[in-house]
């Protein structure tokens, strides 16, 4: 019997307020269980918000925990742009 695939990488399009800073945003997301690498790139900035590309890599990412953490930081996921899964 084959194991359930694990999410290894997510690329998300996110709209976030200027606060928290990118550093605080990234480090908070990096504290999620199994999140090993977090990369945040600013795509667009306006007076109150930033559109960012968020890439999270890990061993068995919990998409729901990531969504809740993003929302707790005052941001919203616009789309899931890339997913990588793997079976051990």
Phi, psi and omega in degrees: 000132182280141177292159175292133177299144178253141177280119182259333183210138174230137172240120185238144172263122188229141171254121183229152173289164179298329176249127012286161178295166177301322181295312179296320178301310182294315183292326176295316178294328180289345178277354177293140179307134177071000175278114184258325181228130177233129179231128179236125180239128176283126179261325184202146179228138169230193186301323187243343186223167173230137170264124184233153171258120181252125175243125177238129177238144180189199186261323181203073188293137178264103185299321180294319178295321178297314180300314181296320180294316177302313180294322178296336177273005177085012184252171179224139176278121176278317182199158170261113187264340180201142176222135172239128177239161181208145173253130179291000000 
